[in-house]
Amino acid sequence: MVTFGVIFPPDQPPESLLAVARATEAAGIPQLWLWEDCFKESGLAPAAAALAATQRLTVGIGLLPVPLRNAAITAMELATVERMFPGRLRPGLGHGVLDWMGQVGARVASPLTLLREYADAVRRLLHGERLDVDGRYVHLHDVALDWPPEAAPPVLVGAQRPKTLAVAGELGDGVILTGEETPDVTAGLLDHVREARGHLDGFDVVNFATVQADSSVDEVVETVRAYAAVGVTTVPVVVVAGPGGPPAGGVFELAGWVADVGAEVQRRLTS
């Protein structure tokens, strides 16, 4: 069964998050997703806040841009949040927008190499390993987490192109597709993941999708099911005001959409 989720985009003011998180949980929608965007909102701080404001909601982060922070710091932060809210965090790692990385002096010559080294190190640290790594970008000497989580959260990798999709299949617990792919395009992209991994059994395929604020429940359900039909396991939706428009309004509009349309979509998907 496909998992439905709602996206809280960083175009929304941070103070709106908690109301949307509570509305999402009250609607029975299992997942709320957000992402780190320069220079709007961070990823881990709002994720922790949303988790603290709810009881059952799972919060996904898609994505944390890896050039911005040391791999050991990311592993430490993820372990801390996971221990506080076990089983409710789904972090994703990605290249980040390269122009933004350049603006802060963090752009690297080989984003793919960095992502490979970084994802491997973070996953291993979260699984309690002690590491000595001397890669092109990731350098760790005798590093282990003092407080690793009892069960490591799944680490997903954001990808759009074949080589990055292969890294996601090889090293990730799942992949996040954020490029607004159609279901047919998604099916082709998953071939690259499958080739690298051998299969998609137990592998989380997250595909972000856009829906219009005035879309009917039937239209949203049809969108989610179309992605599920090609192998997507999780479909978080971002609600926009119109074609190419900004996210719909402020907190009351997004929370209201969740309580009205989102709740009925969830009911239909699970009935």
Summary of the structure (lengths in Angstrom):
residues: 271
radius of gyration: 17.9
end to end distance: 10.8
largest distance: 54.5
contacts: 951
relative contact order: 0.16
helix: 44%
strand: 21%
